[in-house]
């Protein structure tokens, strides 16, 4: 495709988006638009189609490892910038949207954020959601990364951050990259250890959520908290 045809094609895609949003877009066209953010003068239509074919879905392309993306002809670091920027903006939007909201009433929004943020991680991430006395979300943050066992999660750090955020209650969250949402023995031990630790400062743990892909396991729903 010539430069002039490239320009016209990209302009039509942009105008279509500005007029109708993503309604009527094929998934490869969405990927194409994101790829052109990094290389606005390049033809990204074929690389977008190849990426969709290789990974199978728009979600999988957005969550793909950059090394895997770069195996596709026509996709380099600049193109990956567009894909990952859109993913991070979506995560930031979902996180900001639920701050100050009631945790119970906004539980589905919270789960949307957690799934979006954790399902593509290749290592375990341990997060804490801090709640005030009215169960409003004060903040969410990652405290620990890597293999989560009883020696890797420090109650002292959880207590310190809970006090600094003036939290009255906590929701613990971590992911299982394996895709199995069921808790391990370490998960059970860590939860009990943290429950006992925060009770000493009159802070309570409302739940411990395990995110595994699109699946979720709630300790509270299973009577474990």
C-alpha positions as CSV (number, residue, x, y, z in Angstrom):
1,X,0.0,0.0,0.0
2,X,1.4,3.4,-1.0
3,X,2.0,6.2,1.5
4,X,-1.0,8.2,0.2
5,X,-3.2,5.1,0.4
6,X,-1.9,4.5,3.9
7,X,-2.7,8.0,5.0
8,X,-6.2,7.8,3.5
9,X,-6.9,4.4,5.1
10,X,-5.8,5.6,8.6
11,X,-7.8,8.8,8.3
12,X,-10.9,6.8,7.5
13,X,-10.4,4.5,10.5
14,X,-9.9,7.6,12.8
15,X,-13.0,9.3,11.4
16,X,-15.0,6.1,11.8
17,X,-13.8,5.9,15.4
18,X,-14.6,9.6,16.2
19,X,-18.0,9.2,14.7
20,X,-19.1,5.8,16.0
21,X,-16.6,4.8,18.6
22,X,-15.6,1.1,18.2
23,X,-19.1,0.1,16.9
24,X,-18.7,-1.7,13.6
25,X,-14.9,-2.2,14.0
26,X,-13.4,-5.5,13.4
27,X,-10.9,-6.6,16.1
28,X,-8.0,-6.4,13.6
29,X,-9.0,-2.7,12.9
30,X,-8.8,-1.9,16.6
31,X,-5.4,-3.5,16.8
32,X,-4.3,-1.7,13.6
33,X,-5.3,1.7,15.1
34,X,-3.3,1.0,18.3
35,X,-0.3,-0.1,16.3
36,X,-0.3,3.1,14.2
37,X,0.1,5.1,17.4
38,X,3.7,4.1,17.5
39,X,4.4,4.1,13.7
40,X,1.9,6.6,12.2
41,X,3.4,6.5,8.7
42,X,3.5,2.7,8.4
43,X,0.9,0.2,7.0
44,X,-0.2,-1.8,10.1
45,X,-3.2,-3.6,8.6
46,X,-1.4,-6.9,7.8
47,X,0.6,-7.0,11.1
48,X,-2.7,-6.4,13.0
49,X,-4.3,-9.3,11.1
50,X,-1.3,-11.5,11.8
51,X,-1.3,-10.7,15.5
52,X,-5.0,-11.5,15.8
53,X,-4.4,-14.8,13.9
54,X,-1.5,-15.7,16.2
55,X,-3.0,-14.9,19.5
56,X,-6.7,-15.6,18.7
57,X,-8.5,-12.6,20.2
58,X,-8.2,-8.8,20.8
59,X,-7.8,-9.5,24.6
60,X,-5.0,-11.9,24.0
61,X,-3.1,-9.5,21.7
62,X,-3.3,-6.7,24.3
63,X,-2.1,-9.1,27.0
64,X,0.6,-10.7,24.9
65,X,4.3,-10.7,25.9
66,X,6.2,-8.0,24.0
67,X,8.8,-10.6,22.9
68,X,6.0,-12.7,21.4
69,X,4.5,-9.7,19.7
70,X,7.8,-8.8,18.1
71,X,8.0,-12.1,16.3
72,X,5.3,-10.8,14.0
73,X,6.6,-9.1,10.9
74,X,6.0,-5.3,11.1
75,X,5.6,-5.1,14.8
76,X,8.4,-3.5,16.8
77,X,8.9,-1.6,20.1
78,X,7.1,1.5,18.7
79,X,4.0,-0.5,17.8
80,X,4.0,-2.3,21.2
81,X,3.9,1.2,22.8
82,X,0.4,1.8,21.4
83,X,-0.9,-1.6,22.5
84,X,0.5,-1.4,26.0
85,X,-0.5,2.3,26.5
86,X,-4.1,1.4,25.8
87,X,-4.0,-1.4,28.3
88,X,-2.5,0.7,31.0
89,X,-4.9,3.6,30.4
90,X,-7.8,1.1,30.8
91,X,-6.3,-0.2,34.0
92,X,-5.8,3.3,35.4
93,X,-9.4,4.3,34.4
94,X,-10.9,1.2,36.1
95,X,-8.8,1.8,39.2
96,X,-9.7,5.5,39.5
97,X,-13.4,4.8,38.9
98,X,-13.8,2.7,42.0
99,X,-11.9,4.9,44.5
100,X,-14.3,6.2,47.2
101,X,-17.0,3.8,46.1
102,X,-18.6,1.4,48.5
103,X,-16.8,-1.9,48.2
104,X,-19.9,-4.1,48.6
105,X,-22.0,-2.1,46.2
106,X,-19.2,-1.8,43.6
107,X,-17.9,-5.3,43.9
108,X,-18.4,-6.1,40.2
109,X,-16.5,-3.0,39.2
110,X,-13.7,-4.0,41.6
111,X,-13.6,-7.5,40.1
112,X,-13.5,-6.0,36.5
113,X,-10.4,-4.0,37.6
114,X,-8.7,-6.9,39.3
115,X,-9.3,-9.3,36.4
116,X,-8.0,-6.7,33.9
117,X,-5.0,-5.9,36.1
118,X,-4.0,-9.4,37.1
119,X,-5.1,-12.0,34.6
120,X,-2.1,-11.7,32.3
121,X,0.6,-11.5,34.9
122,X,3.2,-14.3,34.7
123,X,4.2,-14.0,38.4
124,X,2.2,-13.8,41.5
125,X,1.1,-10.4,42.7
126,X,-0.2,-9.7,46.2
127,X,-2.5,-6.6,46.5
128,X,-4.3,-4.9,49.3
129,X,-7.5,-2.9,49.1
130,X,-7.9,-0.5,52.0
131,X,-11.4,0.4,53.2
132,X,-12.5,3.1,55.6
133,X,-15.2,2.6,58.3
134,X,-18.0,3.0,55.8
135,X,-16.4,0.3,53.5
136,X,-15.4,2.9,50.9
137,X,-12.3,2.1,48.9
138,X,-9.4,4.4,50.0
139,X,-6.7,2.9,47.9
140,X,-5.4,-0.3,46.2
141,X,-1.8,-1.2,45.9
142,X,0.6,-4.0,45.2
143,X,2.7,-5.0,48.2
144,X,4.5,-8.1,47.2
145,X,5.5,-9.8,43.9
146,X,7.0,-13.2,43.1
147,X,6.3,-16.6,44.6
148,X,3.9,-16.0,47.4
149,X,4.6,-18.3,50.4
150,X,4.5,-17.8,54.1
151,X,8.0,-16.3,54.1
152,X,7.3,-13.8,51.3
153,X,4.3,-12.0,52.7
154,X,5.2,-9.8,55.7
155,X,2.5,-8.9,58.2
156,X,4.5,-6.0,59.5
157,X,4.4,-4.3,56.0
158,X,0.7,-4.9,55.7
159,X,0.1,-3.4,59.2
160,X,2.4,-0.4,58.3
161,X,0.6,0.4,55.1
162,X,-2.9,-0.1,56.6
163,X,-2.1,2.4,59.4
164,X,-0.6,4.9,56.9
165,X,-3.8,4.7,54.8
166,X,-6.0,5.0,57.9
167,X,-7.8,1.8,57.0
168,X,-10.5,0.2,59.1
169,X,-10.6,-3.0,57.0
170,X,-8.8,-4.8,54.2
171,X,-9.5,-7.0,51.3
172,X,-6.5,-9.1,50.3
173,X,-6.0,-10.0,46.6
174,X,-3.6,-12.2,44.7
175,X,-3.4,-14.0,41.4
176,X,-2.7,-17.5,40.3
177,X,-0.9,-17.5,37.0
178,X,-1.5,-21.2,36.7
179,X,-5.2,-20.5,36.1
180,X,-6.4,-22.6,39.1
181,X,-8.4,-20.3,41.4
182,X,-8.4,-22.7,44.4
183,X,-6.3,-21.7,47.4
184,X,-3.1,-23.5,48.3
185,X,-2.1,-24.4,51.8
186,X,0.3,-21.4,51.7
187,X,-2.7,-19.2,50.8
188,X,-4.7,-20.4,53.8
189,X,-1.7,-20.0,56.1
190,X,-1.0,-16.5,54.9
191,X,-4.6,-15.4,55.3
192,X,-4.8,-16.7,58.9
193,X,-1.4,-15.1,59.7
194,X,-2.5,-11.7,58.4
195,X,-5.9,-12.0,60.1
196,X,-4.3,-12.5,63.5
197,X,-1.8,-9.7,62.9
198,X,-4.2,-6.9,61.9
199,X,-6.7,-7.8,64.7
200,X,-4.1,-6.5,67.1
201,X,-4.7,-3.0,65.7
202,X,-8.5,-3.4,65.4
203,X,-8.4,-3.8,61.6
204,X,-10.3,-6.6,60.0
205,X,-9.9,-8.5,56.8
206,X,-13.2,-8.7,54.9
207,X,-12.1,-11.1,52.2
208,X,-9.2,-12.6,50.3
209,X,-9.7,-12.9,46.6
210,X,-7.8,-15.1,44.2
211,X,-7.8,-14.1,40.6
212,X,-7.1,-16.8,38.0
213,X,-7.7,-15.7,34.5
214,X,-11.4,-14.7,34.4
215,X,-12.1,-17.0,37.5
216,X,-12.3,-15.7,41.0
217,X,-12.2,-17.5,44.4
218,X,-13.5,-15.6,47.5
219,X,-12.5,-16.8,51.0
220,X,-15.5,-15.1,52.5
221,X,-18.0,-16.8,50.1
222,X,-16.5,-20.1,51.1
223,X,-16.7,-19.4,54.8
224,X,-12.9,-19.2,55.3
225,X,-13.1,-15.6,56.6
